[in-house]
Structure formats: C-alpha cells, structure tokens
Amino acid sequence: MTKDKKSTQVDNLTEIESALTRTEQFLETNQKLIGIVIGAIVVVAVGYFGLNKFYFEPRQKQAQEQMYVAQNYFEKDSFNLALNGDGSNPGFLDIIDDFGSTKAGNLSNYYAGISYLHMGKYDDAITYLKKFDTDDILLGPISVGAQGDAQLELGKSDAALDLYTQAYKMNENELTTPIYMLKAGELLEGTKQDEALKLYETIKLKYPETTEGRSIDKYIARVKAKMNS
C-alpha cells in the first residue's frame, strides 16, 4: 500500500512537471504572438480612452451648447425655428445631422419628433420619435405615447392603441401612466367597453390624486352607460 501511494505521488509530480514544461514551451514558442496580443489590447484600451476623451466628450459639449437656442425656441412653441434654426443658430435637424452620435444628437430626435407633432407633420413626427433611444422614466413613455398621438391623427386607431398601451406599461408612475391609460380607455370604449372600464377603475384606484384620477368618474359613468344601452 505504501509503495502504491509513493508511486502515485511520483506519478502526480511527474505529470505536474510535464504540464509545467509544456506551458513553458508554449510561452517560449508563442512569446512573440502573446506580446502582440497584449500590445493590441493595450492599444485598443488607450485608443478608446483617447477617442472618448478627445473626440466624443468635446463633441457632446459642443452639441449641448448648440442645442440651447433651439430648446428656447421649442419652449416658446416656435417649432419651425426650433427645427430649422434661425440663420445664426442651428436647429434640432442640424444638430442631428452634425452630432447624431452624441447624447445631445439623440435627444434632438425627441425634440424634432414633438415639434413635428405640434406642426401637424405626423409621419415626420413618428420617424424622429422612433429614432430616439432612452431609458428615462418619463421621456420613454412620452415619446412612445406621442407616436400614438401621431398615429391617431393619421386615422390609425389600432396602432395608436398599441402605442398607448405600451406607454402606460412603461416605467409606471403618476405622471405618464394615467395619461396613457385614459387615452387607451377612450379608444377601447368603441369596441371593448369592459376593458375600458378596467382601465378607468385602475386610474381611480391607483392614481386618485392625478388630473386624470380627479375626473375619472365621468369616464366610468359614460362607459357604464354604453355597456347598459
């Protein structure tokens, strides 16, 4: 038993030494290749840092500065100037073209979409709102709901309902959720009054202090009247 145990230990040591030898041989044989790979990783890391620091960050800052005037026009409901600029300052469309890869360029898609919505250019509104990418708890539902508004104006009520439903299910909160629940409910009143009633009752139960919650009783009474007629 003792001889077997010693023999096993010797075999194990031999295997370990053999494995170490093979590793050393691999490292020695591929030393140049390994050096190239490590060097490439370092170059990529340094390059990414440099690109971010000296290209993307300055462009983001420049885009934000250029957005200031366009945002002011937007807040004043001067949507054409907000979109196209005033001759001295760029509009959101210019910022999208010049700085589309920046956060400000992305946000300009939202502003452009909402501007087109107010101007009655619904297809353009949908185009730009679809390009807007965000995880923001409010802007996310608003951008989707605004697409619903545009679809509704185009006479596409089914598409509008789908978007309103998507909007009220996103990032549940007291600001946007009851708004799009109510819009979805109004569309459902024509065909699925029981579902409309469920949405209205949800607003009454969960969002009683919101603008929609304070006026929801009249919607509940209306849809019940339809169901009983």
C-alpha positions in Angstrom: 0.0 0.0 0.0 2.9 2.3 0.9 4.7 1.5 -2.3 1.5 2.2 -4.3 1.0 5.5 -2.5 4.6 6.6 -3.1 4.3 5.5 -6.7 1.1 7.5 -7.2 2.7 10.6 -5.7 5.7 10.3 -8.0 3.4 9.9 -11.0 1.5 13.0 -9.9 4.7 15.0 -9.6 5.8 13.8 -13.0 2.5 14.9 -14.6 2.8 18.3 -12.9 6.4 18.8 -14.0 5.4 17.7 -17.5 2.5 20.1 -17.6 4.7 23.0 -16.4 7.3 22.1 -19.0 4.6 22.1 -21.8 3.4 25.5 -20.5 6.9 26.9 -20.5 7.5 25.6 -24.0 4.2 27.1 -25.2 5.1 30.5 -23.7 8.6 30.4 -25.2 7.3 29.3 -28.6 4.5 31.8 -28.7 6.2 34.7 -26.8 6.1 37.0 -29.8 2.4 36.2 -30.5 1.5 36.7 -26.8 3.3 40.0 -26.8 1.4 41.2 -29.9 -2.0 40.2 -28.4 -1.2 42.0 -25.1 0.1 45.0 -27.0 -3.1 45.1 -29.2 -5.3 45.0 -26.0 -3.3 48.0 -24.6 -3.6 49.9 -27.8 -7.3 49.4 -28.0 -7.8 50.4 -24.4 -5.7 53.5 -24.8 -7.4 54.3 -28.1 -10.9 54.0 -26.6 -9.9 56.3 -23.8 -8.4 58.8 -26.2 -11.3 58.7 -28.6 -13.8 59.3 -25.7 -11.7 62.0 -24.0 -10.6 64.0 -27.0 -13.4 63.3 -29.6 -16.7 62.3 -28.1 -16.7 64.4 -25.0 -15.8 67.7 -26.8 -18.5 66.9 -29.5 -21.1 66.3 -26.8 -20.2 69.6 -25.1 -20.4 71.4 -28.5 -23.7 69.8 -29.3 -25.2 70.7 -25.9 -24.1 74.3 -26.4 -25.7 74.5 -29.8 -29.0 73.0 -28.5 -29.5 75.8 -26.1 -31.1 78.2 -28.6 -33.2 75.5 -30.2 -34.5 74.4 -26.8 -35.6 78.0 -26.1 -37.5 78.2 -29.3 -39.1 74.8 -28.5 -40.2 76.1 -25.1 -41.8 79.1 -26.8 -43.7 76.9 -29.2 -41.6 78.3 -32.1 -41.3 74.8 -33.6 -40.2 75.8 -37.1 -37.3 77.8 -35.7 -36.5 75.0 -33.2 -36.3 72.5 -36.0 -34.5 74.5 -38.7 -32.6 77.2 -36.8 -32.8 81.0 -37.2 -29.9 81.5 -39.6 -27.5 82.3 -36.8 -28.1 79.3 -34.6 -28.7 75.7 -35.6 -32.0 73.8 -35.1 -32.5 70.3 -34.0 -32.3 68.9 -37.5 -28.8 70.4 -37.9 -27.7 69.0 -34.6 -29.0 65.6 -35.6 -27.0 65.8 -38.8 -23.8 67.1 -37.2 -23.8 65.4 -33.8 -26.1 62.4 -34.3 -23.8 60.0 -32.4 -23.9 62.2 -29.2 -26.4 62.2 -26.4 -27.5 65.7 -27.5 -28.0 64.4 -31.0 -30.2 61.6 -29.7 -32.2 64.0 -27.6 -32.7 66.2 -30.6 -34.6 63.3 -32.2 -37.1 63.6 -29.4 -37.4 67.4 -29.8 -37.7 67.1 -33.5 -40.5 64.5 -33.2 -42.5 66.5 -30.8 -42.0 69.7 -32.9 -43.3 67.9 -36.0 -46.3 66.6 -34.0 -47.3 70.1 -33.0 -46.8 71.2 -36.6 -49.2 68.5 -37.8 -46.5 66.6 -39.7 -47.3 63.3 -38.2 -45.2 61.0 -40.4 -42.1 63.0 -39.7 -43.0 63.0 -36.0 -43.1 59.2 -36.0 -39.9 59.0 -37.9 -37.9 61.1 -35.4 -39.5 59.7 -32.3 -38.7 56.2 -33.4 -35.0 57.2 -33.6 -35.0 58.5 -30.0 -33.4 56.0 -27.6 -33.8 56.5 -23.9 -34.2 54.7 -20.5 -35.6 57.9 -18.9 -38.6 57.1 -16.7 -40.7 60.0 -18.2 -39.3 60.6 -21.7 -39.5 57.0 -22.6 -43.3 56.7 -22.2 -43.9 60.2 -23.5 -42.0 59.5 -26.8 -44.0 56.3 -27.3 -47.3 58.0 -26.4 -46.5 60.8 -28.7 -46.1 58.3 -31.5 -49.6 57.1 -30.5 -50.9 60.6 -30.9 -49.4 60.9 -34.3 -50.9 57.5 -35.4 -54.3 58.6 -34.1 -54.1 61.8 -36.1 -53.4 59.7 -39.2 -56.5 57.7 -38.5 -54.7 54.6 -37.4 -56.5 53.9 -34.1 -55.3 50.3 -33.7 -51.7 51.4 -34.0 -52.4 54.3 -31.6 -54.0 51.9 -29.0 -51.0 49.6 -29.2 -48.6 52.5 -28.5 -50.7 54.0 -25.7 -50.8 50.5 -24.1 -47.0 50.2 -24.4 -46.6 53.7 -23.0 -48.7 53.2 -19.9 -47.0 49.9 -19.1 -43.5 51.5 -19.3 -42.0 52.8 -16.1 -45.2 53.0 -14.1 -45.5 56.5 -12.5 -48.1 59.1 -11.6 -47.2 61.5 -14.3 -47.4 59.4 -17.5 -49.2 56.2 -16.7 -52.7 57.6 -16.0 -52.4 59.8 -19.1 -51.9 56.9 -21.5 -54.3 54.6 -19.6 -57.0 57.2 -20.2 -56.2 57.6 -23.9 -56.2 53.8 -24.3 -59.5 53.6 -22.5 -61.2 56.2 -24.7 -60.1 54.2 -27.8 -61.4 51.0 -26.2 -64.8 52.4 -25.5 -65.9 51.9 -29.1 -65.2 48.1 -29.2 -64.2 46.7 -25.8 -66.0 48.7 -23.1 -65.2 46.2 -20.4 -61.5 46.7 -20.9 -62.0 50.5 -21.0 -63.8 50.2 -17.7 -61.0 48.2 -16.1 -58.5 50.9 -17.1 -60.7 53.7 -15.7 -61.2 51.9 -12.5 -57.4 51.3 -12.2 -56.9 55.0 -12.6 -59.5 55.7 -9.9 -57.9 53.2 -7.5 -54.2 53.8 -8.1 -54.0 57.4 -9.3 -56.8 59.3 -7.5 -54.8 62.5 -6.9 -53.8 63.0 -10.6 -55.6 65.2 -13.0 -57.0 62.0 -14.7 -57.9 60.5 -11.4 -59.9 63.5 -10.3 -62.0 63.5 -13.4 -62.3 59.7 -14.0 -65.8 59.3 -12.5 -67.4 60.8 -15.6 -65.5 58.4 -17.9 -66.6 55.5 -15.7 -70.2 56.7 -15.8 -70.0 57.1 -19.6 -68.7 53.7 -20.4 -71.2 52.0 -18.0 -74.0 53.8 -19.8 -72.7 52.4 -23.1 -72.5 48.9 -21.6 -76.1 49.1 -20.4 -77.5 50.6 -23.6 
